């Protein structure tokens, strides 16, 4: 299956039968590589697996939603990090 029709990647769950998740079809985990990431519109990080190369995801995917704060540092404006500490301006900068 192509990444666009089956966008799931989990190194611990290579295959998930439809009846196990009450879905319309089975899910087969794909390997996250450059081609798969570039074919996706958005990657959503919902697990904290050490098996994932988060830099690869951030570099090759057009949009990333990081719900686990797995991406650190300045990763670009195409990444939304949920749960990351908000940047707060200092009081002197806010008053200016």
Secondary structure, DSSP 8 states (H G I E B T S, - for coil): --TTT-----TT-SEE-HHHHT-SS-EE-----HHHHHH-S-EEE-S--TTS-HHHHHHH-S-EEETT----S---TTEEETTS------HHHHH-
